[in-house]
């Protein structure tokens, strides 16, 4: 599809406000809607950008130029401006688009952006492939029935059921790439939890695929037979507009979540971002942090993958949430559900999502506490979620589990804990390397027995006077008084900061 094809979409009456024939020949890769003044970081090259011009103010003489500059830096294909807000397209915007060589098309008042988006994706993934060999395997009457259902915004389950019935196909399932069922006939839940649907029979890709192991749809037949393959391929093509529509909606939700996370880090004005994410009035929100650690090869993991995985994990909660990536590339979510439910859902979803990753990459999730939807409490909750994410407490860790000193220390960077361990205990380590007596071991047993001389002696099978001698020597070397609780706590923390202690 090229930009000029928009002028021929039925009933939309889109017209050129400015553009040359060469610019109207630009290829189109997708659609994105925005009313941000600077949307560059949320756009992809080749996209059509839809805007209602809410951001434009007549008194701001440079606003249109800043907006067009952002579009040019993102490499978009064209700008579609709605006339509903201001009645017409501002001359300053047309001039800014002319300056930067961006085709500008006018969308009449009364034409919904949803209609434009759907029609574009139908053209990209449906109508242009209608003559393909696989689609031709479906009888024309059935193909028209399925396309009518797609255009009528029928759900994937309804479209799939109609196709199976009319084409005589075996039972079919439609899932996300992460294994979440979208339509009947999916493999048993136990199979999905193990992730075998992702690594076993991969299924046919449906609609746009952006390379993320957690994004996109898959069509499977149960069982899959060679005789049914042509019809399945054609069905995958016909379902593509639904997948594209869902992917566009998911992308918009991730961008809205990213704006919420950015607002939380910036000025803390959350009312509008919370409303855009459907979280206004939702009550306490649980902060969740996520990251995908690279494998041994150290290959960089695209920033969006972690947000995709998190959205897949949270979707079955049937609770409002916002999952996205902030401007620094950190992925996180805010969820309107109890902490225990969120942690349990993430633990159930983790095996299947982890199975989607290759190259020994590791998916890790951290669950913070619930907090009221106000800037300071939410920031604190997100900090806690990211803290437990950093510790080696397992693939899914919760801030609620930070109830002991050793668990608290696990979230501190290894370089810091190692330095603390060395700073306090290096004299004991040097002593033990040169002598046959382990002062480090004696210190650990003494603290484990709450400073009891007798029980320490019994545990080490030595005389109590020997314990007294060793403890005095430990105090001399460390400069600490083991009769004081503060010094005992410092030395206990230093012992727990040993690498082998933190990894156990």
Beta strands, then each sheet from edge to edge (+ up, - down):
strand 1: 15-18
strand 2: 30-33
strand 3: 47-51
strand 4: 78-82
strand 5: 103-107
strand 6: 171-176
strand 7: 181-183
strand 8: 204-206
strand 9: 217-222
strand 10: 285-293
strand 11: 321-325
strand 12: 331-335
strand 13: 362-371
strand 14: 396-398
sheet 1: 1+ 5- 4- 3- 2-
sheet 2: 7+ 6- 9+ 8-
sheet 3: 11+ 12- 10+ 13- 14-
end
